Amino acid sequence: MTVDENVAQVSNLLLYSAMTAYLGSFIAYAADLAEGGKEIKARDARRRGSAEATAAGTTASTAAAGAVLTEAPAPPPRRRRAAAVGTSLFAASTLLLAGSVTARALSVHRVPWGNMFEFALTGCLVVSIGYLVAVVRASRAGLGGGRDARYLGTFVAGPVLATLGIALRSFYVEAAQLVPALDSYWLVIHVFVAILATALSTLGFSATVLQLVQEKRERVRAGGGHPGGAFMDALPGSAELERTAFRLNAVAFVMWTFTLIAGAVWAQVAWNRYWNWDSKEVWTFIIWVVYACYLHARATRGWDGRRAAWLSVLAFGCVLFNYLVVNIFFPGLHSYAGV
């Protein structure tokens, strides 16, 4: 089949529009996060003032003032207009990106993940949809105030925007038909599951990084210090972030397992061998092993907190190496996937 160049141009236009909307969403989410940090800082100052006034109550007037401060009702939660704008723009950007991916597929009459550029686009779409699902679930569960899932928007919109920019700058290829080795129904199964695994690993890595930052701040606070970055107080604690990262990585591990199995079956169909010791195969297996070590240490060895977190970081580092280095610089049977 021939490539429909007009539809391919529509796909590119929708991608540029999506990136613009992601940028607006990132700015709005960052503004909301900064505003939340100021609110938490002011609230802590009020609490300290109330405690000091009560402790220093040596006179009747001071004691009365302390009582007023102590019993004063908490201010109503602020209306998070910036977060609402950020979420609206994020939803619009996700729709635009979905349109870009769909148009890319229509232009080449196949699934849109035949090279690194298309893989990045589809992966960003999966991450975006996953974040919006989390926001909706949190809203329905009544998780409001300081634990609203929208506080994670800055840490999703930013990486998605950066990934799309890198894909356009370094991995972009014109819409074209597949090379013969990829023209198989196994492409739909094997590569799509790999996209899901990468997307979940990315979300798990983001939660792990936030966990490490929160844990360090909690140690400083426990030692009597005052950690910086008050906006981080709007996010869940390190223990909750660690549990979130573990769940995401556990599902990602299942996806990586299926990716390995499906890839072996496809290799048998294409090359008459289940395993060829190709660089891509080897590094996918390394990813699987590191995530298996992480889950084993977390579930059976009692590792939690920082030790498990650094294993998770190492596993995602292997994912990045596989995508950014192996695909480009390591020759092998999968070299066509890097163009």
Secondary structure, 3 states (H helix, E strand, C coil): CCCCHHHHHHHHHHHHHHHHHHHHHHHHHHHHHHHHHHHHHHHHHHHHHHHHHHHCCCCHHHHHHHHHHHHCCCCCCCCCHHHHHHHHHHHHHHHHHHHHHHHHHHHHCCCCCCCHHHHHHHHHHHHHHHHHHHHHHHHHCCCCHHHCHHHHCHHHHHHHHHHHHHHHHHHCCCCCCCCHHHCCHHHHHHHHHHHHHHHHHHHHHHHHHHHHHHHHHHHHHHCCCCCCCHHHHHCCCHHHHHHHHHHHHHHHHHHHHHHHHHHHHHHHHHHCCCCCCCHHHHHHHHHHHHHHHHHHHHHCCCCCCHHHHHHHHHHHHHHHHHHHHHHHHCCCCCHHHHC
